């Protein structure tokens, strides 16, 4: 079926499929990317809360890992998203 065949078959809400496709489109060869929640929300015309719920849906489904990144001075940086089914 193609690039997103696994996500099409998954029993996930539309919001989760949309955010997954966004992250997949922006990920590197290792399936990693680090867009801000606000950026995802703005570009997909969704609320921040909807994006947060979608990310949690993907984590629960085992399709995504989320890791907080830190700056050298100890401050928070962006989240690192890793797609776990990178085919």
PyMOL Python script that loads the backbone (N, CA, C, O; Angstrom):
from pymol import cmd

cmd.read_pdbstr("""\
ATOM      1  N   UNK A   1       0.822  -1.199   0.000  1.00  0.00           N
ATOM      2  CA  UNK A   1       0.000   0.000   0.000  1.00  0.00           C
ATOM      3  C   UNK A   1       0.856   1.250   0.000  1.00  0.00           C
ATOM      4  O   UNK A   1       0.459   2.274  -0.556  1.00  0.00           O
ATOM      5  N   UNK A   2       2.039   1.179   0.624  1.00  0.00           N
ATOM      6  CA  UNK A   2       2.900   2.331   0.519  1.00  0.00           C
ATOM      7  C   UNK A   2       3.447   2.835   1.834  1.00  0.00           C
ATOM      8  O   UNK A   2       3.495   2.125   2.838  1.00  0.00           O
ATOM      9  N   UNK A   3       3.851   4.074   1.788  1.00  0.00           N
ATOM     10  CA  UNK A   3       4.575   4.755   2.849  1.00  0.00           C
ATOM     11  C   UNK A   3       3.886   4.690   4.207  1.00  0.00           C
ATOM     12  O   UNK A   3       4.553   4.483   5.221  1.00  0.00           O
ATOM     13  N   UNK A   4       2.566   4.863   4.251  1.00  0.00           N
ATOM     14  CA  UNK A   4       1.828   4.931   5.514  1.00  0.00           C
ATOM     15  C   UNK A   4       0.911   3.737   5.738  1.00  0.00           C
ATOM     16  O   UNK A   4      -0.060   3.857   6.485  1.00  0.00           O
ATOM     17  N   UNK A   5       1.179   2.597   5.124  1.00  0.00           N
ATOM     18  CA  UNK A   5       0.256   1.468   5.202  1.00  0.00           C
ATOM     19  C   UNK A   5      -0.014   1.029   6.644  1.00  0.00           C
ATOM     20  O   UNK A   5      -1.152   0.699   6.978  1.00  0.00           O
ATOM     21  N   UNK A   6       1.007   1.020   7.503  1.00  0.00           N
ATOM     22  CA  UNK A   6       0.800   0.620   8.901  1.00  0.00           C
ATOM     23  C   UNK A   6      -0.112   1.588   9.642  1.00  0.00           C
ATOM     24  O   UNK A   6      -0.964   1.167  10.425  1.00  0.00           O
ATOM     25  N   UNK A   7       0.062   2.862   9.401  1.00  0.00           N
ATOM     26  CA  UNK A   7      -0.752   3.855  10.116  1.00  0.00           C
ATOM     27  C   UNK A   7      -2.190   3.857   9.608  1.00  0.00           C
ATOM     28  O   UNK A   7      -3.113   4.114  10.381  1.00  0.00           O
ATOM     29  N   UNK A   8      -2.398   3.573   8.316  1.00  0.00           N
ATOM     30  CA  UNK A   8      -3.756   3.489   7.783  1.00  0.00           C
ATOM     31  C   UNK A   8      -4.527   2.362   8.457  1.00  0.00           C
ATOM     32  O   UNK A   8      -5.722   2.496   8.720  1.00  0.00           O
ATOM     33  N   UNK A   9      -3.851   1.254   8.735  1.00  0.00           N
ATOM     34  CA  UNK A   9      -4.499   0.088   9.336  1.00  0.00           C
ATOM     35  C   UNK A   9      -4.698   0.223  10.842  1.00  0.00           C
ATOM     36  O   UNK A   9      -5.542  -0.464  11.416  1.00  0.00           O
ATOM     37  N   UNK A  10      -3.947   1.085  11.475  1.00  0.00           N
ATOM     38  CA  UNK A  10      -3.985   1.209  12.933  1.00  0.00           C
ATOM     39  C   UNK A  10      -5.328   1.755  13.422  1.00  0.00           C
ATOM     40  O   UNK A  10      -5.951   2.598  12.777  1.00  0.00           O
ATOM     41  N   UNK A  11      -5.743   1.258  14.556  1.00  0.00           N
ATOM     42  CA  UNK A  11      -6.968   1.742  15.208  1.00  0.00           C
ATOM     43  C   UNK A  11      -6.611   2.958  16.060  1.00  0.00           C
ATOM     44  O   UNK A  11      -6.482   2.867  17.280  1.00  0.00           O
ATOM     45  N   UNK A  12      -6.458   4.083  15.394  1.00  0.00           N
ATOM     46  CA  UNK A  12      -6.075   5.328  16.049  1.00  0.00           C
ATOM     47  C   UNK A  12      -7.031   6.441  15.653  1.00  0.00           C
ATOM     48  O   UNK A  12      -7.613   6.400  14.569  1.00  0.00           O
ATOM     49  N   UNK A  13      -7.203   7.447  16.529  1.00  0.00           N
ATOM     50  CA  UNK A  13      -7.996   8.612  16.142  1.00  0.00           C
ATOM     51  C   UNK A  13      -7.339   9.358  14.979  1.00  0.00           C
ATOM     52  O   UNK A  13      -6.130   9.267  14.767  1.00  0.00           O
ATOM     53  N   UNK A  14      -8.140  10.075  14.252  1.00  0.00           N
ATOM     54  CA  UNK A  14      -7.646  10.857  13.109  1.00  0.00           C
ATOM     55  C   UNK A  14      -6.514  11.786  13.527  1.00  0.00           C
ATOM     56  O   UNK A  14      -5.532  11.934  12.799  1.00  0.00           O
ATOM     57  N   UNK A  15      -6.642  12.408  14.687  1.00  0.00           N
ATOM     58  CA  UNK A  15      -5.604  13.351  15.143  1.00  0.00           C
ATOM     59  C   UNK A  15      -4.249  12.671  15.240  1.00  0.00           C
ATOM     60  O   UNK A  15      -3.230  13.258  14.875  1.00  0.00           O
ATOM     61  N   UNK A  16      -4.231  11.425  15.734  1.00  0.00           N
ATOM     62  CA  UNK A  16      -2.975  10.704  15.897  1.00  0.00           C
ATOM     63  C   UNK A  16      -2.358  10.354  14.543  1.00  0.00           C
ATOM     64  O   UNK A  16      -1.145  10.456  14.360  1.00  0.00           O
ATOM     65  N   UNK A  17      -3.193   9.947  13.610  1.00  0.00           N
ATOM     66  CA  UNK A  17      -2.685   9.620  12.271  1.00  0.00           C
ATOM     67  C   UNK A  17      -2.101  10.861  11.604  1.00  0.00           C
ATOM     68  O   UNK A  17      -1.066  10.788  10.942  1.00  0.00           O
ATOM     69  N   UNK A  18      -2.760  11.985  11.780  1.00  0.00           N
ATOM     70  CA  UNK A  18      -2.297  13.236  11.189  1.00  0.00           C
ATOM     71  C   UNK A  18      -0.948  13.653  11.773  1.00  0.00           C
ATOM     72  O   UNK A  18      -0.037  14.024  11.033  1.00  0.00           O
ATOM     73  N   UNK A  19      -0.822  13.592  13.086  1.00  0.00           N
ATOM     74  CA  UNK A  19       0.437  13.974  13.737  1.00  0.00           C
ATOM     75  C   UNK A  19       1.538  12.976  13.385  1.00  0.00           C
ATOM     76  O   UNK A  19       2.684  13.376  13.178  1.00  0.00           O
ATOM     77  N   UNK A  20       1.211  11.690  13.314  1.00  0.00           N
ATOM     78  CA  UNK A  20       2.198  10.686  12.912  1.00  0.00           C
ATOM     79  C   UNK A  20       2.753  11.012  11.523  1.00  0.00           C
ATOM     80  O   UNK A  20       3.966  10.987  11.320  1.00  0.00           O
ATOM     81  N   UNK A  21       1.883  11.313  10.584  1.00  0.00           N
ATOM     82  CA  UNK A  21       2.320  11.622   9.224  1.00  0.00           C
ATOM     83  C   UNK A  21       3.192  12.877   9.197  1.00  0.00           C
ATOM     84  O   UNK A  21       4.169  12.945   8.451  1.00  0.00           O
ATOM     85  N   UNK A  22       2.836  13.859  10.009  1.00  0.00           N
ATOM     86  CA  UNK A  22       3.635  15.078  10.122  1.00  0.00           C
ATOM     87  C   UNK A  22       5.046  14.744  10.614  1.00  0.00           C
ATOM     88  O   UNK A  22       6.035  15.195  10.037  1.00  0.00           O
ATOM     89  N   UNK A  23       5.127  13.949  11.688  1.00  0.00           N
ATOM     90  CA  UNK A  23       6.421  13.594  12.257  1.00  0.00           C
ATOM     91  C   UNK A  23       7.238  12.723  11.299  1.00  0.00           C
ATOM     92  O   UNK A  23       8.448  12.901  11.167  1.00  0.00           O
ATOM     93  N   UNK A  24       6.576  11.796  10.644  1.00  0.00           N
ATOM     94  CA  UNK A  24       7.261  10.916   9.684  1.00  0.00           C
ATOM     95  C   UNK A  24       7.858  11.740   8.542  1.00  0.00           C
ATOM     96  O   UNK A  24       8.976  11.482   8.097  1.00  0.00           O
ATOM     97  N   UNK A  25       7.103  12.729   8.076  1.00  0.00           N
ATOM     98  CA  UNK A  25       7.561  13.581   6.982  1.00  0.00           C
ATOM     99  C   UNK A  25       8.788  14.405   7.361  1.00  0.00           C
ATOM    100  O   UNK A  25       9.586  14.764   6.495  1.00  0.00           O
ATOM    101  N   UNK A  26       8.941  14.702   8.639  1.00  0.00           N
ATOM    102  CA  UNK A  26      10.038  15.554   9.102  1.00  0.00           C
ATOM    103  C   UNK A  26      11.169  14.785   9.783  1.00  0.00           C
ATOM    104  O   UNK A  26      12.133  15.391  10.251  1.00  0.00           O
ATOM    105  N   UNK A  27      11.063  13.476   9.843  1.00  0.00           N
ATOM    106  CA  UNK A  27      12.065  12.688  10.556  1.00  0.00           C
ATOM    107  C   UNK A  27      13.258  12.344   9.665  1.00  0.00           C
ATOM    108  O   UNK A  27      13.172  12.341   8.437  1.00  0.00           O
ATOM    109  N   UNK A  28      14.371  12.056  10.335  1.00  0.00           N
ATOM    110  CA  UNK A  28      15.583  11.651   9.621  1.00  0.00           C
ATOM    111  C   UNK A  28      15.548  10.144   9.356  1.00  0.00           C
ATOM    112  O   UNK A  28      14.526   9.499   9.588  1.00  0.00           O
ATOM    113  N   UNK A  29      16.644   9.591   8.879  1.00  0.00           N
ATOM    114  CA  UNK A  29      16.704   8.159   8.535  1.00  0.00           C
ATOM    115  C   UNK A  29      16.508   7.264   9.760  1.00  0.00           C
ATOM    116  O   UNK A  29      16.091   6.113   9.625  1.00  0.00           O
ATOM    117  N   UNK A  30      16.803   7.781  10.941  1.00  0.00           N
ATOM    118  CA  UNK A  30      16.610   7.020  12.177  1.00  0.00           C
ATOM    119  C   UNK A  30      15.211   7.206  12.761  1.00  0.00           C
ATOM    120  O   UNK A  30      14.909   6.671  13.828  1.00  0.00           O
ATOM    121  N   UNK A  31      14.361   7.953  12.073  1.00  0.00           N
ATOM    122  CA  UNK A  31      12.997   8.193  12.547  1.00  0.00           C
ATOM    123  C   UNK A  31      12.910   9.229  13.640  1.00  0.00           C
ATOM    124  O   UNK A  31      11.954   9.219  14.415  1.00  0.00           O
ATOM    125  N   UNK A  32      13.880  10.128  13.729  1.00  0.00           N
ATOM    126  CA  UNK A  32      13.903  11.134  14.782  1.00  0.00           C
ATOM    127  C   UNK A  32      13.684  12.539  14.241  1.00  0.00           C
ATOM    128  O   UNK A  32      14.145  12.889  13.155  1.00  0.00           O
ATOM    129  N   UNK A  33      12.968  13.330  15.027  1.00  0.00           N
ATOM    130  CA  UNK A  33      12.773  14.751  14.725  1.00  0.00           C
ATOM    131  C   UNK A  33      12.443  15.469  16.032  1.00  0.00           C
ATOM    132  O   UNK A  33      12.158  14.828  17.043  1.00  0.00           O
ATOM    133  N   UNK A  34      12.483  16.789  16.005  1.00  0.00           N
ATOM    134  CA  UNK A  34      12.250  17.537  17.239  1.00  0.00           C
ATOM    135  C   UNK A  34      11.482  18.844  17.019  1.00  0.00           C
ATOM    136  O   UNK A  34      11.935  19.899  17.461  1.00  0.00           O
ATOM    137  N   UNK A  35      10.340  18.792  16.351  1.00  0.00           N
ATOM    138  CA  UNK A  35       9.545  20.016  16.214  1.00  0.00           C
ATOM    139  C   UNK A  35       8.852  20.346  17.542  1.00  0.00           C
ATOM    140  O   UNK A  35       8.536  19.451  18.326  1.00  0.00           O
ATOM    141  N   UNK A  36       8.627  21.612  17.776  1.00  0.00           N
ATOM    142  CA  UNK A  36       7.911  22.048  18.973  1.00  0.00           C
ATOM    143  C   UNK A  36       6.421  21.713  18.841  1.00  0.00           C
ATOM    144  O   UNK A  36       5.880  21.679  17.735  1.00  0.00           O
ATOM    145  N   UNK A  37       5.773  21.469  19.964  1.00  0.00           N
ATOM    146  CA  UNK A  37       4.336  21.189  19.973  1.00  0.00           C
ATOM    147  C   UNK A  37       3.584  22.342  19.303  1.00  0.00           C
ATOM    148  O   UNK A  37       2.664  22.120  18.515  1.00  0.00           O
ATOM    149  N   UNK A  38       3.981  23.564  19.622  1.00  0.00           N
ATOM    150  CA  UNK A  38       3.333  24.734  19.033  1.00  0.00           C
ATOM    151  C   UNK A  38       3.494  24.792  17.520  1.00  0.00           C
ATOM    152  O   UNK A  38       2.575  25.199  16.810  1.00  0.00           O
ATOM    153  N   UNK A  39       4.647  24.391  17.033  1.00  0.00           N
ATOM    154  CA  UNK A  39       4.882  24.361  15.591  1.00  0.00           C
ATOM    155  C   UNK A  39       3.995  23.323  14.915  1.00  0.00           C
ATOM    156  O   UNK A  39       3.393  23.593  13.875  1.00  0.00           O
ATOM    157  N   UNK A  40       3.916  22.134  15.511  1.00  0.00           N
ATOM    158  CA  UNK A  40       3.052  21.088  14.959  1.00  0.00           C
ATOM    159  C   UNK A  40       1.613  21.588  14.915  1.00  0.00           C
ATOM    160  O   UNK A  40       0.930  21.456  13.900  1.00  0.00           O
ATOM    161  N   UNK A  41       1.161  22.160  16.021  1.00  0.00           N
ATOM    162  CA  UNK A  41      -0.219  22.655  16.112  1.00  0.00           C
ATOM    163  C   UNK A  41      -0.498  23.726  15.053  1.00  0.00           C
ATOM    164  O   UNK A  41      -1.529  23.697  14.381  1.00  0.00           O
ATOM    165  N   UNK A  42       0.422  24.655  14.920  1.00  0.00           N
ATOM    166  CA  UNK A  42       0.238  25.745  13.958  1.00  0.00           C
ATOM    167  C   UNK A  42       0.184  25.222  12.526  1.00  0.00           C
ATOM    168  O   UNK A  42      -0.700  25.601  11.758  1.00  0.00           O
ATOM    169  N   UNK A  43       1.124  24.355  12.166  1.00  0.00           N
ATOM    170  CA  UNK A  43       1.193  23.867  10.793  1.00  0.00           C
ATOM    171  C   UNK A  43       0.046  22.925  10.432  1.00  0.00           C
ATOM    172  O   UNK A  43      -0.343  22.847   9.266  1.00  0.00           O
ATOM    173  N   UNK A  44      -0.503  22.206  11.421  1.00  0.00           N
ATOM    174  CA  UNK A  44      -1.626  21.303  11.155  1.00  0.00           C
ATOM    175  C   UNK A  44      -2.982  21.941  11.446  1.00  0.00           C
ATOM    176  O   UNK A  44      -4.023  21.314  11.246  1.00  0.00           O
ATOM    177  N   UNK A  45      -2.970  23.188  11.917  1.00  0.00           N
ATOM    178  CA  UNK A  45      -4.200  23.904  12.268  1.00  0.00           C
ATOM    179  C   UNK A  45      -4.996  23.127  13.319  1.00  0.00           C
ATOM    180  O   UNK A  45      -6.210  22.955  13.204  1.00  0.00           O
ATOM    181  N   UNK A  46      -4.272  22.661  14.350  1.00  0.00           N
ATOM    182  CA  UNK A  46      -4.868  21.970  15.486  1.00  0.00           C
ATOM    183  C   UNK A  46      -4.512  22.740  16.752  1.00  0.00           C
ATOM    184  O   UNK A  46      -3.592  23.558  16.743  1.00  0.00           O
ATOM    185  N   UNK A  47      -5.232  22.483  17.835  1.00  0.00           N
ATOM    186  CA  UNK A  47      -4.867  23.103  19.104  1.00  0.00           C
ATOM    187  C   UNK A  47      -3.672  22.363  19.691  1.00  0.00           C
ATOM    188  O   UNK A  47      -3.418  21.206  19.354  1.00  0.00           O
ATOM    189  N   UNK A  48      -2.945  23.037  20.566  1.00  0.00           N
ATOM    190  CA  UNK A  48      -1.814  22.401  21.240  1.00  0.00           C
ATOM    191  C   UNK A  48      -2.279  21.160  22.000  1.00  0.00           C
ATOM    192  O   UNK A  48      -1.604  20.130  21.990  1.00  0.00           O
ATOM    193  N   UNK A  49      -3.420  21.262  22.649  1.00  0.00           N
ATOM    194  CA  UNK A  49      -3.939  20.143  23.448  1.00  0.00           C
ATOM    195  C   UNK A  49      -4.273  18.943  22.560  1.00  0.00           C
ATOM    196  O   UNK A  49      -4.035  17.802  22.956  1.00  0.00           O
ATOM    197  N   UNK A  50      -4.812  19.181  21.380  1.00  0.00           N
ATOM    198  CA  UNK A  50      -5.109  18.087  20.450  1.00  0.00           C
ATOM    199  C   UNK A  50      -3.822  17.400  20.016  1.00  0.00           C
ATOM    200  O   UNK A  50      -3.780  16.174  19.915  1.00  0.00           O
ATOM    201  N   UNK A  51      -2.776  18.171  19.761  1.00  0.00           N
ATOM    202  CA  UNK A  51      -1.483  17.597  19.389  1.00  0.00           C
ATOM    203  C   UNK A  51      -0.926  16.781  20.553  1.00  0.00           C
ATOM    204  O   UNK A  51      -0.401  15.687  20.347  1.00  0.00           O
ATOM    205  N   UNK A  52      -1.035  17.302  21.769  1.00  0.00           N
ATOM    206  CA  UNK A  52      -0.557  16.558  22.940  1.00  0.00           C
ATOM    207  C   UNK A  52      -1.302  15.240  23.100  1.00  0.00           C
ATOM    208  O   UNK A  52      -0.686  14.220  23.408  1.00  0.00           O
ATOM    209  N   UNK A  53      -2.611  15.242  22.896  1.00  0.00           N
ATOM    210  CA  UNK A  53      -3.395  13.999  22.979  1.00  0.00           C
ATOM    211  C   UNK A  53      -2.991  13.027  21.879  1.00  0.00           C
ATOM    212  O   UNK A  53      -2.890  11.823  22.115  1.00  0.00           O
ATOM    213  N   UNK A  54      -2.763  13.547  20.685  1.00  0.00           N
ATOM    214  CA  UNK A  54      -2.343  12.701  19.563  1.00  0.00           C
ATOM    215  C   UNK A  54      -0.996  12.044  19.853  1.00  0.00           C
ATOM    216  O   UNK A  54      -0.802  10.861  19.577  1.00  0.00           O
ATOM    217  N   UNK A  55      -0.078  12.811  20.406  1.00  0.00           N
ATOM    218  CA  UNK A  55       1.236  12.261  20.764  1.00  0.00           C
ATOM    219  C   UNK A  55       1.077  11.162  21.803  1.00  0.00           C
ATOM    220  O   UNK A  55       1.724  10.119  21.706  1.00  0.00           O
ATOM    221  N   UNK A  56       0.226  11.384  22.790  1.00  0.00           N
ATOM    222  CA  UNK A  56      -0.012  10.351  23.807  1.00  0.00           C
ATOM    223  C   UNK A  56      -0.648   9.108  23.184  1.00  0.00           C
ATOM    224  O   UNK A  56      -0.306   7.988  23.563  1.00  0.00           O
ATOM    225  N   UNK A  57      -1.568   9.291  22.236  1.00  0.00           N
ATOM    226  CA  UNK A  57      -2.164   8.156  21.518  1.00  0.00           C
ATOM    227  C   UNK A  57      -1.079   7.322  20.832  1.00  0.00           C
ATOM    228  O   UNK A  57      -1.101   6.093  20.895  1.00  0.00           O
ATOM    229  N   UNK A  58      -0.138   7.994  20.180  1.00  0.00           N
ATOM    230  CA  UNK A  58       0.933   7.317  19.451  1.00  0.00           C
ATOM    231  C   UNK A  58       1.896   6.602  20.398  1.00  0.00           C
ATOM    232  O   UNK A  58       2.378   5.511  20.093  1.00  0.00           O
ATOM    233  N   UNK A  59       2.170   7.215  21.537  1.00  0.00           N
ATOM    234  CA  UNK A  59       3.038   6.579  22.540  1.00  0.00           C
ATOM    235  C   UNK A  59       2.360   5.323  23.082  1.00  0.00           C
ATOM    236  O   UNK A  59       2.988   4.271  23.200  1.00  0.00           O
ATOM    237  N   UNK A  60       1.078   5.441  23.410  1.00  0.00           N
ATOM    238  CA  UNK A  60       0.318   4.303  23.923  1.00  0.00           C
ATOM    239  C   UNK A  60       0.253   3.158  22.919  1.00  0.00           C
ATOM    240  O   UNK A  60       0.297   1.988  23.299  1.00  0.00           O
ATOM    241  N   UNK A  61       0.150   3.499  21.638  1.00  0.00           N
ATOM    242  CA  UNK A  61       0.089   2.488  20.574  1.00  0.00           C
ATOM    243  C   UNK A  61       1.464   1.888  20.267  1.00  0.00           C
ATOM    244  O   UNK A  61       1.565   0.936  19.493  1.00  0.00           O
ATOM    245  N   UNK A  62       2.518   2.439  20.867  1.00  0.00           N
ATOM    246  CA  UNK A  62       3.862   1.923  20.633  1.00  0.00           C
ATOM    247  C   UNK A  62       4.493   2.399  19.337  1.00  0.00           C
ATOM    248  O   UNK A  62       5.455   1.799  18.858  1.00  0.00           O
ATOM    249  N   UNK A  63       3.963   3.466  18.767  1.00  0.00           N
ATOM    250  CA  UNK A  63       4.479   3.984  17.499  1.00  0.00           C
ATOM    251  C   UNK A  63       5.454   5.143  17.668  1.00  0.00           C
ATOM    252  O   UNK A  63       6.104   5.558  16.709  1.00  0.00           O
ATOM    253  N   UNK A  64       5.554   5.666  18.891  1.00  0.00           N
ATOM    254  CA  UNK A  64       6.343   6.875  19.114  1.00  0.00           C
ATOM    255  C   UNK A  64       6.962   6.846  20.502  1.00  0.00           C
ATOM    256  O   UNK A  64       6.351   6.377  21.462  1.00  0.00           O
ATOM    257  N   UNK A  65       8.188   7.357  20.591  1.00  0.00           N
ATOM    258  CA  UNK A  65       8.840   7.605  21.880  1.00  0.00           C
ATOM    259  C   UNK A  65       9.110   9.093  21.969  1.00  0.00           C
ATOM    260  O   UNK A  65       9.426   9.741  20.971  1.00  0.00           O
ATOM    261  N   UNK A  66       8.983   9.629  23.175  1.00  0.00           N
ATOM    262  CA  UNK A  66       9.188  11.059  23.414  1.00  0.00           C
ATOM    263  C   UNK A  66      10.237  11.214  24.506  1.00  0.00           C
ATOM    264  O   UNK A  66      10.154  10.576  25.556  1.00  0.00           O
ATOM    265  N   UNK A  67      11.226  12.069  24.248  1.00  0.00           N
ATOM    266  CA  UNK A  67      12.304  12.267  25.209  1.00  0.00           C
ATOM    267  C   UNK A  67      12.595  13.758  25.354  1.00  0.00           C
ATOM    268  O   UNK A  67      12.746  14.469  24.360  1.00  0.00           O
ATOM    269  N   UNK A  68      12.673  14.225  26.596  1.00  0.00           N
ATOM    270  CA  UNK A  68      13.017  15.620  26.840  1.00  0.00           C
ATOM    271  C   UNK A  68      14.502  15.817  26.577  1.00  0.00           C
ATOM    272  O   UNK A  68      15.331  15.037  27.046  1.00  0.00           O
ATOM    273  N   UNK A  69      14.832  16.852  25.832  1.00  0.00           N
ATOM    274  CA  UNK A  69      16.239  17.200  25.592  1.00  0.00           C
ATOM    275  C   UNK A  69      16.596  18.370  26.495  1.00  0.00           C
ATOM    276  O   UNK A  69      15.728  19.155  26.876  1.00  0.00           O
ATOM    277  N   UNK A  70      17.889  18.487  26.839  1.00  0.00           N
ATOM    278  CA  UNK A  70      18.349  19.518  27.773  1.00  0.00           C
ATOM    279  C   UNK A  70      19.496  20.323  27.170  1.00  0.00           C
ATOM    280  O   UNK A  70      20.308  19.808  26.401  1.00  0.00           O
ATOM    281  N   UNK A  71      19.540  21.584  27.536  1.00  0.00           N
ATOM    282  CA  UNK A  71      20.633  22.458  27.118  1.00  0.00           C
ATOM    283  C   UNK A  71      21.830  22.251  28.053  1.00  0.00           C
ATOM    284  O   UNK A  71      21.695  21.663  29.126  1.00  0.00           O
ATOM    285  N   UNK A  72      22.980  22.731  27.639  1.00  0.00           N
ATOM    286  CA  UNK A  72      24.188  22.605  28.454  1.00  0.00           C
ATOM    287  C   UNK A  72      24.045  23.296  29.804  1.00  0.00           C
ATOM    288  O   UNK A  72      24.638  22.855  30.789  1.00  0.00           O
ATOM    289  N   UNK A  73      23.256  24.385  29.862  1.00  0.00           N
ATOM    290  CA  UNK A  73      23.087  25.113  31.112  1.00  0.00           C
ATOM    291  C   UNK A  73      22.014  24.492  32.017  1.00  0.00           C
ATOM    292  O   UNK A  73      21.694  25.045  33.069  1.00  0.00           O
ATOM    293  N   UNK A  74      21.467  23.355  31.610  1.00  0.00           N
ATOM    294  CA  UNK A  74      20.469  22.663  32.430  1.00  0.00           C
ATOM    295  C   UNK A  74      19.030  22.997  32.086  1.00  0.00           C
ATOM    296  O   UNK A  74      18.109  22.385  32.627  1.00  0.00           O
ATOM    297  N   UNK A  75      18.821  23.950  31.203  1.00  0.00           N
ATOM    298  CA  UNK A  75      17.469  24.316  30.803  1.00  0.00           C
ATOM    299  C   UNK A  75      16.887  23.321  29.800  1.00  0.00           C
ATOM    300  O   UNK A  75      17.611  22.588  29.126  1.00  0.00           O
ATOM    301  N   UNK A  76      15.580  23.320  29.727  1.00  0.00           N
ATOM    302  CA  UNK A  76      14.899  22.445  28.775  1.00  0.00           C
ATOM    303  C   UNK A  76      15.128  22.900  27.341  1.00  0.00           C
ATOM    304  O   UNK A  76      15.222  24.092  27.046  1.00  0.00           O
ATOM    305  N   UNK A  77      15.215  21.919  26.471  1.00  0.00           N
ATOM    306  CA  UNK A  77      15.253  22.163  25.038  1.00  0.00           C
ATOM    307  C   UNK A  77      14.007  21.500  24.456  1.00  0.00           C
ATOM    308  O   UNK A  77      13.078  21.171  25.194  1.00  0.00           O
ATOM    309  N   UNK A  78      13.981  21.307  23.175  1.00  0.00           N
ATOM    310  CA  UNK A  78      12.814  20.698  22.541  1.00  0.00           C
ATOM    311  C   UNK A  78      12.732  19.207  22.856  1.00  0.00           C
ATOM    312  O   UNK A  78      13.701  18.593  23.304  1.00  0.00           O
ATOM    313  N   UNK A  79      11.559  18.647  22.611  1.00  0.00           N
ATOM    314  CA  UNK A  79      11.368  17.206  22.761  1.00  0.00           C
ATOM    315  C   UNK A  79      11.953  16.492  21.551  1.00  0.00           C
ATOM    316  O   UNK A  79      11.907  17.011  20.435  1.00  0.00           O
ATOM    317  N   UNK A  80      12.497  15.312  21.770  1.00  0.00           N
ATOM    318  CA  UNK A  80      12.968  14.470  20.686  1.00  0.00           C
ATOM    319  C   UNK A  80      11.932  13.381  20.469  1.00  0.00           C
ATOM    320  O   UNK A  80      11.644  12.605  21.380  1.00  0.00           O
ATOM    321  N   UNK A  81      11.378  13.320  19.282  1.00  0.00           N
ATOM    322  CA  UNK A  81      10.402  12.290  18.937  1.00  0.00           C
ATOM    323  C   UNK A  81      11.099  11.226  18.097  1.00  0.00           C
ATOM    324  O   UNK A  81      11.832  11.547  17.161  1.00  0.00           O
ATOM    325  N   UNK A  82      10.868   9.968  18.432  1.00  0.00           N
ATOM    326  CA  UNK A  82      11.425   8.851  17.668  1.00  0.00           C
ATOM    327  C   UNK A  82      10.296   7.939  17.250  1.00  0.00           C
ATOM    328  O   UNK A  82       9.599   7.382  18.097  1.00  0.00           O
ATOM    329  N   UNK A  83      10.110   7.781  15.956  1.00  0.00           N
ATOM    330  CA  UNK A  83       9.102   6.852  15.424  1.00  0.00           C
ATOM    331  C   UNK A  83       9.667   5.448  15.582  1.00  0.00           C
ATOM    332  O   UNK A  83      10.776   5.165  15.129  1.00  0.00           O
ATOM    333  N   UNK A  84       8.905   4.568  16.225  1.00  0.00           N
ATOM    334  CA  UNK A  84       9.434   3.251  16.564  1.00  0.00           C
ATOM    335  C   UNK A  84       9.195   2.209  15.480  1.00  0.00           C
ATOM    336  O   UNK A  84       9.726   1.102  15.568  1.00  0.00           O
ATOM    337  N   UNK A  85       8.416   2.535  14.472  1.00  0.00           N
ATOM    338  CA  UNK A  85       8.157   1.554  13.409  1.00  0.00           C
ATOM    339  C   UNK A  85       8.757   1.997  12.080  1.00  0.00           C
ATOM    340  O   UNK A  85       8.170   1.766  11.023  1.00  0.00           O
ATOM    341  N   UNK A  86       9.908   2.624  12.131  1.00  0.00           N
ATOM    342  CA  UNK A  86      10.555   3.149  10.914  1.00  0.00           C
ATOM    343  C   UNK A  86      10.870   2.053   9.932  1.00  0.00           C
ATOM    344  O   UNK A  86      11.864   1.344  10.086  1.00  0.00           O
ATOM    345  N   UNK A  87      10.025   1.902   8.908  1.00  0.00           N
ATOM    346  CA  UNK A  87      10.263   0.922   7.852  1.00  0.00           C
ATOM    347  C   UNK A  87      10.732   1.654   6.631  1.00  0.00           C
ATOM    348  O   UNK A  87      10.999   1.033   5.602  1.00  0.00           O
TER     349      UNK A  87
END
""", "prot")
cmd.dss("prot")
cmd.show_as("cartoon", "prot")
cmd.util.cbc("prot")
cmd.orient("prot")
